[in-house]
Amino acid sequence: MTTSQTSARPLPAVTPDDLPRLRRRTTSVLVASQVVGSLGVPISIALAPVLATEVSGTEEFSGLASTASVAGTALVSLPLAALMTRRGRRAGLVLAYLIGAVGAVVVVLAAVVANFPLLLLGMAAFGAASSANLTARFAAADLAEPDRRGRAIAFVVWSATLGAVLGPTLSAPASESFEGGSIPAAAGPFLWAAAIFVLTALLVGALLRPDPLLTARALAAPGEETREGRSLRAGIAAVKASPRARLALTTVVVSHTTMVSIMVMTPLDLGHHGAGLQLIGLVISGHIAGMFAFSPVMGWLADRIGRLAVTGLAAGLLSLAALLAGTAGPRHGQTAAGLFLLGLGWSAGMVAGSALLTDSVPQPARAAVQGLSDLAMNTAAGVGGAVAGLIVAQAGYGWLNAGGAALLLPMAALALFTARRHPERDAAAEAGAGVEAGVEAGPRPGKGVTD
């Protein structure tokens, strides 16, 4: 089945001369959607534990709201990838943001009627918006030149900085806007988030045209355009067949799990050592800055010195972060430095791993493989966050960091093994036929790019 047959209507063929303009347009739309969409999650997620406590009537269930959101992000990853495989990035992103908006409204309804199971259901649906924010980084790579994929992914990751930093600061005014009404103040930010997600869905739906994934597929080599080649089974097979894809998947999963596991317990450790809320907020802000603000640097490095080298850098930064944070004790400055490096290591691992994953599998299988990556990443992080609390309760924060560092050992070993057995090669050769093949050969006669 060809791309044109799976779409509602074909557009005129995209020529190689059109690609630079189309890349700029696609990147601009993705950046704008990230700036807006990334406001929605932090504006409300900061108050999720408070709302869960109010609705359930006990602090014991306060963490379940965030856990439900993480679970929702993981669960929607594969269906979202399947939809994108059939209908393109735009359809998947729009649907995910709309599901997130519906979930936010359900959370508000649950708060009004004080129904805790309904609250968890709403939070799970709310997590779909987080999945959309994550998936946007892969959409940036669809049309990128092979030697610029790292920078394309990193630029979209970087654009989430504004929302990640400003979102939590909007929680207070969003709550105050509903004081005195029938909606609990802690639920107010979720209505703001619903509006933000709807706006982002409209932005993507109206402007992300032509679809970057379907355009890339229309420019791919003729032999790759089978429906079977785009299935989840084909995606799993593609990962199994490529040592570099396995390393990329490991890098993304381990980097994210290590970061989440240590980060979620750091405020608690800071509080135990006398830090106030303001200091805790500053430490977390520094951590967020490390995650997003320097991602363009990581993208540039991934393109210039190679994905494997930046994977090694990620392992080194995350290990150093665990060492600093785990041995800081009452030295809050050392904890802050550790959390900043933790964010920086996450950025290196996420950018290099995502670029390497895109490089290492055939174009038709990429959407399925990317969905598999996000499912594994969020599932592992959810488990890691839950286990982190048990480790801190039983053994302490230092042992949690030691465990996080231990997770990095298989990743570092696999990177060294892969570098020795499969030296870094040109990305076009790794990826097989893809956009780069289309640029060289041009679109095939009669082949349209779908809307």
C-alpha positions in Angstrom: 0.0 0.0 0.0 1.5 3.3 -1.0 1.4 6.6 1.0 -1.0 8.2 -1.5 -3.5 5.3 -0.9 -3.5 5.8 2.8 -4.2 9.6 2.7 -7.3 11.6 2.1 -5.8 13.6 -0.8 -2.4 13.8 -2.4 -0.6 17.1 -2.8 1.9 18.1 -5.6 5.1 16.2 -5.4 7.9 17.7 -3.2 11.1 18.2 -5.1 14.6 18.3 -3.6 14.6 22.1 -4.2 11.5 22.4 -1.9 13.1 20.6 1.0 15.1 23.4 2.6 12.0 25.6 2.8 9.9 22.7 4.0 12.4 21.9 6.7 12.3 25.4 8.0 8.6 25.5 8.0 8.3 22.2 9.8 10.8 23.2 12.4 9.0 26.5 13.0 5.7 24.8 13.5 7.1 22.2 15.9 9.0 24.8 17.9 5.8 26.9 18.2 3.8 23.9 19.3 6.4 22.9 21.8 6.5 26.4 23.3 2.7 26.4 23.8 2.2 22.7 24.5 5.0 22.5 27.0 3.2 25.1 29.2 0.2 22.7 29.8 1.9 19.9 31.6 4.0 21.7 34.3 1.3 24.3 34.9 -0.9 21.6 36.4 1.3 18.6 37.2 2.9 20.5 40.1 -0.5 20.5 41.9 -1.4 17.0 41.0 -0.3 15.6 44.4 -2.2 18.3 46.2 -5.3 17.6 44.3 -4.9 13.9 44.8 -4.7 14.4 48.6 -7.8 16.6 48.6 -9.9 14.2 46.6 -8.7 11.0 48.3 -8.6 12.5 51.8 -5.1 11.1 52.6 -1.5 11.9 51.7 -0.8 8.2 51.2 -2.4 8.4 47.7 -0.8 11.8 46.8 1.8 10.2 44.4 -0.7 8.1 42.5 -1.9 11.1 40.4 1.6 11.7 38.9 2.1 7.9 38.5 -1.2 7.7 36.5 0.0 10.5 34.3 3.3 8.7 33.6 1.4 5.5 32.9 -0.8 7.3 30.5 2.2 8.7 28.7 3.6 5.2 28.3 0.4 3.5 27.3 -0.4 5.9 24.5 3.0 5.7 23.0 2.4 2.6 20.8 -1.1 3.5 19.6 0.2 7.0 18.8 3.1 5.5 16.8 0.6 3.2 15.0 -1.6 6.1 14.1 1.4 8.1 12.9 2.6 5.2 10.8 -0.7 5.1 9.0 -1.7 8.8 8.9 1.4 10.8 9.7 2.8 13.0 12.5 0.0 15.6 12.3 -2.8 13.2 13.0 -1.0 11.6 15.9 0.0 14.9 17.6 -3.4 16.5 17.2 -5.2 13.4 18.7 -2.7 13.2 21.6 -3.1 16.8 22.5 -6.9 16.5 22.3 -6.9 13.4 24.5 -4.7 15.3 27.0 -7.3 18.1 27.0 -10.2 15.7 27.6 -8.1 14.2 30.4 -7.6 17.6 32.0 -11.4 18.3 32.0 -12.0 14.8 33.5 -9.6 15.7 36.3 -11.5 18.9 37.1 -14.8 16.9 37.0 -13.3 14.3 39.4 -12.2 17.2 41.8 -15.7 18.7 41.7 -17.5 15.3 42.5 -14.6 14.1 44.8 -14.1 10.8 42.8 -10.6 9.5 43.2 -10.7 6.7 40.5 -12.1 9.2 38.0 -9.2 11.5 38.9 -6.7 8.8 38.1 -8.5 8.1 34.8 -8.3 11.7 33.9 -4.6 11.9 34.8 -3.9 8.9 32.6 -5.5 10.6 29.7 -3.7 13.8 30.6 -0.4 12.0 30.1 -1.2 11.8 26.3 -0.2 15.4 26.0 3.2 14.6 27.5 3.6 11.8 24.9 2.9 14.4 22.1 5.5 16.7 23.5 8.1 13.9 23.5 7.2 12.6 20.0 7.7 16.1 18.5 11.4 15.6 18.7 11.2 12.7 16.2 9.0 14.8 13.8 11.9 17.2 13.6 14.2 14.5 12.4 11.9 13.2 9.6 13.1 15.7 7.0 16.4 16.6 8.5 19.6 16.0 6.6 21.5 13.0 8.1 24.4 15.1 9.4 22.0 17.6 11.1 19.5 15.2 12.7 21.0 15.8 16.2 20.6 19.5 15.9 17.1 19.2 14.6 16.0 17.0 17.5 17.9 19.2 20.0 16.3 22.4 18.7 12.8 21.1 19.3 13.8 19.8 22.8 15.3 23.2 23.6 12.1 25.0 22.6 10.3 23.3 25.5 12.5 25.3 27.9 10.2 28.2 28.1 7.2 26.1 29.0 9.1 23.9 31.5 10.4 27.0 33.3 7.3 29.2 33.1 4.7 26.5 33.6 5.1 26.0 37.3 5.1 29.8 37.9 1.6 29.9 36.3 0.2 27.4 38.8 -0.6 30.0 41.4 -2.5 32.5 39.2 -4.3 29.6 37.5 -5.4 28.4 41.0 -6.4 31.8 42.2 -8.6 32.4 39.1 -11.0 29.8 40.4 -11.0 30.8 44.1 -14.5 31.2 45.5 -16.1 29.1 42.8 -17.4 25.6 42.5 -14.1 24.3 41.1 -11.4 23.6 43.7 -8.5 25.9 43.4 -6.0 23.0 42.9 -8.0 21.9 39.9 -8.0 25.3 38.2 -4.7 24.8 36.4 -6.1 21.8 34.7 -8.7 23.9 32.9 -5.9 26.2 31.8 -4.0 23.1 30.6 -7.0 21.9 28.6 -7.3 25.2 26.8 -3.5 25.1 26.1 -3.7 21.6 24.7 -6.6 22.5 22.4 -4.8 25.6 21.1 -1.7 23.4 20.4 -3.8 20.8 18.6 -5.3 23.6 16.4 -1.8 25.0 15.7 -0.4 21.6 14.6 -3.5 20.7 12.7 -3.6 23.9 10.7 0.1 24.4 10.1 2.0 21.1 10.0 1.4 20.7 6.3 2.6 18.7 4.4 3.1 16.1 7.0 6.9 15.6 7.6 6.7 11.8 8.1 4.6 11.2 5.0 6.7 13.5 3.0 9.8 11.6 4.0 8.1 8.4 3.1 7.1 9.7 -0.3 10.8 10.5 -1.0 12.0 7.0 0.2 13.3 4.2 -1.9 10.6 2.3 -3.8 11.3 -1.0 -2.2 10.6 0.3 1.3 7.0 1.3 1.0 5.2 -1.8 2.0 2.6 -1.7 4.7 4.3 -4.6 6.5 7.6 -2.6 6.6 5.9 0.0 8.8 4.3 -2.4 11.3 5.3 -2.6 15.0 6.6 -6.1 14.3 8.9 -4.7 11.6 10.0 -2.0 14.1 10.9 -4.6 16.7 12.7 -6.6 14.0 14.6 -3.5 12.9 15.9 -2.9 16.5 16.9 -6.5 16.8 18.8 -6.4 13.6 20.8 -3.3 14.4 23.4 -3.1 17.2 23.4 0.6 17.0 19.6 0.7 17.3 19.8 -1.4 20.5 22.4 0.9 21.9 20.2 3.9 21.0 17.2 2.4 22.7 19.3 1.5 25.8 20.7 5.0 26.0 17.2 6.7 25.9 15.7 4.3 28.4 18.6 4.3 30.9 19.3 8.1 30.7 15.6 8.9 31.3 15.2 6.3 34.1 18.3 7.5 35.9 17.3 11.1 35.7 13.7 10.6 36.9 14.6 8.2 39.7 17.1 10.6 41.3 15.2 13.8 40.5 11.9 12.8 42.1 13.6 12.1 45.4 15.9 15.1 45.6 13.3 17.5 47.0 12.7 15.1 49.8 16.4 14.8 50.6 16.9 18.5 50.5 14.1 18.9 52.9 15.6 16.4 55.3 18.8 18.5 55.3 17.0 21.8 56.1 16.4 23.3 52.7 13.3 25.5 52.4 10.8 25.5 49.5 12.5 28.4 47.8 15.9 26.6 47.7 14.3 23.4 46.5 12.6 25.4 43.7 16.0 26.9 42.7 17.6 23.5 42.6 14.9 22.0 40.5 15.0 25.1 38.2 18.7 24.5 37.7 18.0 20.9 36.9 15.4 21.9 34.3 17.8 24.4 32.8 20.4 21.5 32.4 17.8 19.4 30.7 16.6 21.8 28.1 18.7 24.9 27.8 21.9 23.2 26.5 20.3 20.7 24.2 21.4 22.6 21.1 25.0 22.1 22.2 24.3 18.4 22.6 22.8 18.3 19.1 25.8 20.0 17.6 28.1 17.7 19.4 26.1 14.6 18.3 26.4 15.8 14.6 30.0 16.9 14.8 31.8 14.3 17.0 29.3 11.5 16.6 26.3 9.9 18.5 28.5 7.3 20.2 30.8 9.9 21.7 27.9 11.9 23.1 26.4 8.7 24.5 29.7 8.3 26.4 29.4 11.9 27.5 25.9 11.2 28.8 27.1 8.2 30.8 29.9 10.3 32.3 27.8 13.3 33.2 25.0 11.2 34.8 27.6 9.2 36.8 29.2 12.4 38.1 25.8 13.8 38.9 25.0 10.7 41.0 28.3 11.0 42.8 27.8 14.7 43.6 24.2 14.4 44.7 24.6 11.1 46.5 27.4 12.4 48.7 26.2 16.0 49.2 24.3 15.6 52.5 23.7 19.1 53.9 25.9 20.7 51.2 23.1 22.2 49.2 25.4 23.7 46.6 26.8 20.3 45.8 23.3 18.9 45.4 22.4 21.7 43.1 25.5 21.0 41.0 24.6 17.3 40.9 21.1 18.0 39.7 22.3 20.4 37.0 24.7 17.8 35.7 21.8 15.2 35.9 19.8 17.4 33.6 22.7 17.9 31.3 23.4 14.2 31.1 19.8 13.5 30.3 20.0 16.0 27.5 23.0 14.3 26.0 21.5 10.9 26.3 18.1 11.9 24.9 19.5 13.8 21.9 22.2 11.4 21.0 20.0 8.4 21.6 17.1 9.7 19.6 19.3 10.7 16.7 21.1 7.4 16.7 17.8 5.5 16.8 16.5 7.5 13.8 19.8 6.9 11.9 19.9 3.1 12.6 16.6 1.8 11.3 15.0 2.0 7.8 12.7 4.9 7.2 9.4 2.9 7.0 10.0 1.4 10.5 11.1 4.6 12.2 7.7 5.7 13.6 7.1 2.2 15.1 10.6 2.1 16.6 10.2 5.6 18.0 6.9 4.7 19.6 8.6 1.6 21.1 11.4 3.8 22.4 8.9 6.1 24.2 6.9 3.2 25.6 10.1 1.6 27.1 11.4 4.9 28.3 8.3 6.0 30.1 7.5 2.5 31.5 11.1 2.2 32.9 11.0 5.7 34.3 7.6 5.0 36.0 9.0 1.9 37.6 12.2 3.7 38.5 10.3 6.5 40.2 8.2 4.1 42.3 11.2 2.0 43.3 13.2 5.1 44.1 10.9 5.9 47.0 11.3 2.4 48.4 15.1 2.6 48.2 15.2 6.0 49.9 12.9 4.8 52.7 14.9 1.6 53.3 18.5 2.6 52.5 18.7 6.3 51.9 19.3 8.9 49.1 22.9 8.0 48.7 22.1 4.4 47.9 19.5 5.6 45.4 22.3 7.5 43.5 24.5 4.5 43.7 21.8 2.5 42.1 21.3 5.1 39.4 25.0 5.0 38.6 24.9 1.2 38.4 22.2 1.5 35.7 24.7 3.3 33.6 27.2 0.5 33.5 25.4 -1.7 30.9 24.8 1.4 28.8 28.5 2.4 28.9 29.6 -1.2 28.2 27.3 -1.5 25.2 28.5 1.9 23.8 32.1 0.7 24.0 31.3 -2.7 22.4 29.3 -1.0 19.7 32.0 1.5 19.0 34.6 -1.3 18.7 32.6 -3.7 16.6 30.6 -1.2 14.6 32.5 2.0 14.1 30.5 5.2 13.5 29.6 5.5 9.9 27.8 8.0 7.7 24.2 8.4 8.9 22.9 7.9 5.4 24.5 4.5 5.2 23.1 3.5 8.6 19.6 4.6 7.8 19.3 3.0 4.5 17.0 4.7 2.0 15.3 7.7 3.6 14.9 11.4 3.0 18.5 11.5 2.0 17.8 9.0 -0.8 15.0 11.1 -2.0 17.1 14.2 -2.1 19.7 12.5 -4.3 17.3 10.8 -6.6 14.3 13.1 -6.4 10.7 12.1 -6.1 9.5 9.2 -8.2 7.3 10.0 -11.1 3.7 10.4 -10.2 4.4 10.3 -6.5 2.5 12.8 -4.4 3.1 13.9 -0.9 0.1 13.4 1.3 -1.7 16.0 3.3 
